[in-house]
């Protein structure tokens, strides 16, 4: 893989097998003991190939159910691929309402675990711990298990860890749509400062203006297929034409 290519995917795909359980009452289940629920294959990601350069800000758009979240989890290494090859040249951080964080652990414990996963030593995490908690505005909840947090609080913590701990590739899933207006303004400011320089960002959003503003190239997905990956204006044009 070229030094400049931070993420390379060749012919990757992802299929889920789900049960179609129509036995939704006790009576149905008793009378269908020997008639197990049917299993259905859902092709969440159809075979696709793509390359992302270091330092690029990439948009990812598509309707709900188009496969965006599955693709993000595959590219972030959360889901294994069923076919093809995925090569990642750096550390990744997925911000999608706390994916990768343990809801049974406290904010403090999650900061240390996430920092370690990103390759930081304990002393390095110690040095930025207060900044992470204060940026996320969670000082009063630092020793609370995050299962008691609102989705916005979890997202703020994930965003703050990524900002301060510095993952090489960041997957931001609707990050500008969480928390209150004040936190959203902070998130936008961070995005517009030099902090983002040199980082690789995959930005998932339903807000076309956000994608247009921050992304040079954009992926447009429909029914699990990567329909287009290129110029952002063209991707948005295709998306809007399909959804009007």
KETI-994911 format. One record per residue (C-alpha): residue number from 1; x, y, z. Coordinates in nm, 2 decimals, padded with zeros to 4 digits, always signed. Layout:
N
PT   k     c1     c2     c3
PT NUM      X      Y      Z
...
! end
This chain:
244
PT   k     c1     c2     c3
PT   1 +00.00 +00.00 +00.00
PT   2 +00.14 +00.34 -00.10
PT   3 +00.25 +00.56 +00.20
PT   4 -00.01 +00.81 +00.10
PT   5 -00.30 +00.57 +00.10
PT   6 -00.43 +00.53 +00.45
PT   7 -00.72 +00.30 +00.37
PT   8 -00.76 +00.05 +00.09
PT   9 -01.06 -00.18 +00.03
PT  10 -01.07 -00.43 -00.25
PT  11 -01.39 -00.62 -00.34
PT  12 -01.52 -00.60 +00.02
PT  13 -01.87 -00.71 +00.11
PT  14 -02.08 -00.79 +00.42
PT  15 -02.39 -01.01 +00.45
PT  16 -02.60 -01.07 +00.76
PT  17 -02.82 -01.37 +00.82
PT  18 -03.13 -01.28 +01.02
PT  19 -03.43 -01.48 +01.15
PT  20 -03.78 -01.39 +01.03
PT  21 -03.95 -01.48 +01.35
PT  22 -04.33 -01.47 +01.29
PT  23 -04.39 -01.67 +01.61
PT  24 -04.46 -01.36 +01.81
PT  25 -04.72 -01.51 +02.05
PT  26 -04.69 -01.80 +02.30
PT  27 -04.96 -01.99 +02.10
PT  28 -04.77 -01.95 +01.77
PT  29 -04.45 -02.07 +01.94
PT  30 -04.61 -02.38 +02.09
PT  31 -04.77 -02.48 +01.77
PT  32 -04.45 -02.42 +01.57
PT  33 -04.20 -02.59 +01.79
PT  34 -04.08 -02.81 +01.49
PT  35 -04.11 -02.53 +01.24
PT  36 -03.82 -02.30 +01.31
PT  37 -03.82 -01.94 +01.19
PT  38 -03.70 -01.88 +00.84
PT  39 -03.36 -01.73 +00.79
PT  40 -03.30 -01.45 +00.55
PT  41 -02.97 -01.32 +00.40
PT  42 -02.94 -00.94 +00.39
PT  43 -02.66 -00.81 +00.16
PT  44 -02.57 -00.50 +00.37
PT  45 -02.26 -00.42 +00.16
PT  46 -02.24 -00.53 -00.20
PT  47 -01.89 -00.59 -00.33
PT  48 -01.70 -00.26 -00.36
PT  49 -01.35 -00.12 -00.39
PT  50 -01.21 +00.21 -00.28
PT  51 -00.90 +00.40 -00.17
PT  52 -00.87 +00.69 +00.07
PT  53 -00.56 +00.91 +00.09
PT  54 -00.41 +01.03 +00.41
PT  55 -00.55 +01.37 +00.52
PT  56 -00.87 +01.35 +00.31
PT  57 -01.21 +01.45 +00.44
PT  58 -01.46 +01.21 +00.28
PT  59 -01.84 +01.24 +00.29
PT  60 -02.07 +00.94 +00.31
PT  61 -02.43 +00.99 +00.22
PT  62 -02.74 +00.78 +00.14
PT  63 -03.08 +00.72 +00.28
PT  64 -03.15 +00.53 +00.61
PT  65 -03.09 +00.16 +00.54
PT  66 -02.86 +00.22 +00.25
PT  67 -02.57 +00.05 +00.43
PT  68 -02.37 +00.36 +00.55
PT  69 -02.34 +00.25 +00.91
PT  70 -02.24 -00.10 +00.81
PT  71 -01.98 +00.03 +00.57
PT  72 -01.84 +00.26 +00.84
PT  73 -01.82 -00.03 +01.09
PT  74 -01.64 -00.25 +00.83
PT  75 -01.39 +00.03 +00.74
PT  76 -01.33 +00.10 +01.11
PT  77 -01.25 -00.27 +01.17
PT  78 -01.56 -00.33 +01.39
PT  79 -01.71 -00.58 +01.16
PT  80 -01.49 -00.83 +00.97
PT  81 -01.54 -00.84 +00.59
PT  82 -01.70 -01.15 +00.43
PT  83 -01.50 -01.11 +00.11
PT  84 -01.21 -00.91 -00.02
PT  85 -00.93 -00.73 +00.15
PT  86 -00.92 -00.43 +00.38
PT  87 -00.59 -00.25 +00.47
PT  88 -00.57 +00.02 +00.72
PT  89 -00.25 +00.22 +00.77
PT  90 -00.31 +00.38 +01.11
PT  91 -00.53 +00.39 +01.41
PT  92 -00.91 +00.43 +01.38
PT  93 -01.18 +00.59 +01.60
PT  94 -01.55 +00.54 +01.53
PT  95 -01.78 +00.80 +01.67
PT  96 -02.13 +00.66 +01.65
PT  97 -02.29 +00.71 +01.99
PT  98 -02.02 +00.52 +02.17
PT  99 -01.95 +00.23 +01.95
PT 100 -01.64 +00.07 +02.09
PT 101 -01.70 +00.20 +02.44
PT 102 -01.82 -00.03 +02.72
PT 103 -02.15 +00.08 +02.86
PT 104 -02.07 -00.11 +03.18
PT 105 -01.77 +00.11 +03.25
PT 106 -01.74 +00.47 +03.37
PT 107 -01.64 +00.77 +03.16
PT 108 -01.30 +00.76 +03.33
PT 109 -01.24 +00.39 +03.25
PT 110 -01.36 +00.44 +02.89
PT 111 -01.11 +00.72 +02.84
PT 112 -00.82 +00.50 +02.95
PT 113 -00.93 +00.20 +02.74
PT 114 -01.00 +00.41 +02.43
PT 115 -00.67 +00.59 +02.47
PT 116 -00.48 +00.26 +02.50
PT 117 -00.66 +00.12 +02.19
PT 118 -00.53 +00.43 +02.00
PT 119 -00.18 +00.35 +02.11
PT 120 -00.13 +00.59 +02.40
PT 121 +00.06 +00.51 +02.71
PT 122 -00.10 +00.56 +03.06
PT 123 +00.11 +00.87 +03.12
PT 124 +00.00 +01.02 +02.79
PT 125 -00.36 +00.96 +02.88
PT 126 -00.30 +01.11 +03.23
PT 127 -00.17 +01.42 +03.06
PT 128 -00.49 +01.48 +02.85
PT 129 -00.75 +01.32 +03.08
PT 130 -00.88 +01.65 +03.22
PT 131 -00.90 +01.81 +02.88
PT 132 -01.10 +01.52 +02.75
PT 133 -01.35 +01.53 +03.03
PT 134 -01.38 +01.91 +03.03
PT 135 -01.42 +01.93 +02.65
PT 136 -01.70 +01.67 +02.67
PT 137 -01.86 +01.87 +02.96
PT 138 -01.88 +01.56 +03.17
PT 139 -01.69 +01.66 +03.49
PT 140 -01.99 +01.57 +03.72
PT 141 -02.03 +01.23 +03.56
PT 142 -01.67 +01.12 +03.53
PT 143 -01.72 +00.82 +03.76
PT 144 -02.07 +00.73 +03.63
PT 145 -02.12 +00.42 +03.41
PT 146 -02.20 +00.54 +03.06
PT 147 -02.50 +00.32 +03.04
PT 148 -02.67 +00.59 +03.24
PT 149 -02.57 +00.86 +02.99
PT 150 -02.79 +01.01 +02.72
PT 151 -02.68 +00.93 +02.36
PT 152 -02.56 +01.29 +02.33
PT 153 -02.34 +01.25 +02.63
PT 154 -02.18 +00.93 +02.50
PT 155 -02.13 +01.09 +02.16
PT 156 -01.96 +01.40 +02.32
PT 157 -01.73 +01.17 +02.51
PT 158 -01.63 +00.97 +02.20
PT 159 -01.58 +01.29 +02.00
PT 160 -01.36 +01.44 +02.28
PT 161 -01.15 +01.13 +02.31
PT 162 -01.08 +01.13 +01.93
PT 163 -01.00 +01.50 +01.93
PT 164 -00.76 +01.49 +02.22
PT 165 -00.62 +01.14 +02.17
PT 166 -00.57 +01.18 +01.80
PT 167 -00.68 +00.88 +01.59
PT 168 -00.53 +00.87 +01.24
PT 169 -00.87 +00.79 +01.08
PT 170 -01.19 +00.93 +01.23
PT 171 -01.54 +00.81 +01.14
PT 172 -01.78 +01.09 +01.24
PT 173 -02.14 +00.96 +01.23
PT 174 -02.38 +01.26 +01.25
PT 175 -02.14 +01.42 +01.50
PT 176 -02.29 +01.77 +01.44
PT 177 -02.63 +01.64 +01.53
PT 178 -02.56 +01.54 +01.89
PT 179 -02.56 +01.74 +02.21
PT 180 -02.69 +02.09 +02.25
PT 181 -02.62 +02.39 +02.03
PT 182 -02.32 +02.50 +02.24
PT 183 -02.15 +02.16 +02.20
PT 184 -02.23 +02.15 +01.82
PT 185 -02.06 +02.49 +01.79
PT 186 -01.75 +02.35 +01.97
PT 187 -01.75 +02.05 +01.73
PT 188 -01.76 +02.28 +01.43
PT 189 -01.48 +02.49 +01.57
PT 190 -01.26 +02.19 +01.62
PT 191 -01.34 +02.08 +01.26
PT 192 -01.23 +02.41 +01.13
PT 193 -00.91 +02.45 +01.32
PT 194 -00.57 +02.31 +01.23
PT 195 -00.64 +02.01 +01.45
PT 196 -00.81 +01.84 +01.15
PT 197 -00.50 +01.90 +00.93
PT 198 -00.33 +01.57 +00.85
PT 199 -00.62 +01.37 +00.99
PT 200 -00.83 +01.15 +00.77
PT 201 -01.20 +01.19 +00.83
PT 202 -01.50 +01.00 +00.70
PT 203 -01.81 +01.21 +00.77
PT 204 -02.15 +01.05 +00.77
PT 205 -02.43 +01.30 +00.75
PT 206 -02.78 +01.37 +00.62
PT 207 -02.70 +01.74 +00.61
PT 208 -02.58 +01.81 +00.26
PT 209 -02.45 +02.16 +00.35
PT 210 -02.21 +02.00 +00.61
PT 211 -02.09 +01.75 +00.35
PT 212 -02.05 +02.02 +00.08
PT 213 -01.86 +02.24 +00.32
PT 214 -01.61 +01.99 +00.46
PT 215 -01.57 +01.71 +00.21
PT 216 -01.37 +01.72 -00.12
PT 217 -01.48 +01.37 -00.22
PT 218 -01.80 +01.19 -00.12
PT 219 -01.94 +00.83 -00.13
PT 220 -02.31 +00.79 -00.23
PT 221 -02.47 +00.46 -00.12
PT 222 -02.80 +00.31 -00.22
PT 223 -02.93 -00.04 -00.12
PT 224 -02.59 -00.15 +00.00
PT 225 -02.42 -00.05 -00.33
PT 226 -02.15 +00.22 -00.37
PT 227 -02.32 +00.40 -00.65
PT 228 -02.06 +00.68 -00.68
PT 229 -01.74 +00.79 -00.51
PT 230 -01.59 +01.12 -00.63
PT 231 -01.66 +01.49 -00.65
PT 232 -01.89 +01.60 -00.36
PT 233 -02.11 +01.82 -00.57
PT 234 -02.17 +01.53 -00.82
PT 235 -02.24 +01.28 -00.53
PT 236 -02.50 +01.52 -00.38
PT 237 -02.66 +01.58 -00.72
PT 238 -02.71 +01.21 -00.77
PT 239 -02.84 +01.16 -00.41
PT 240 -03.09 +01.45 -00.45
PT 241 -03.20 +01.33 -00.79
PT 242 -03.27 +00.98 -00.65
PT 243 -03.46 +01.11 -00.35
PT 244 -03.70 +01.37 -00.50
! end
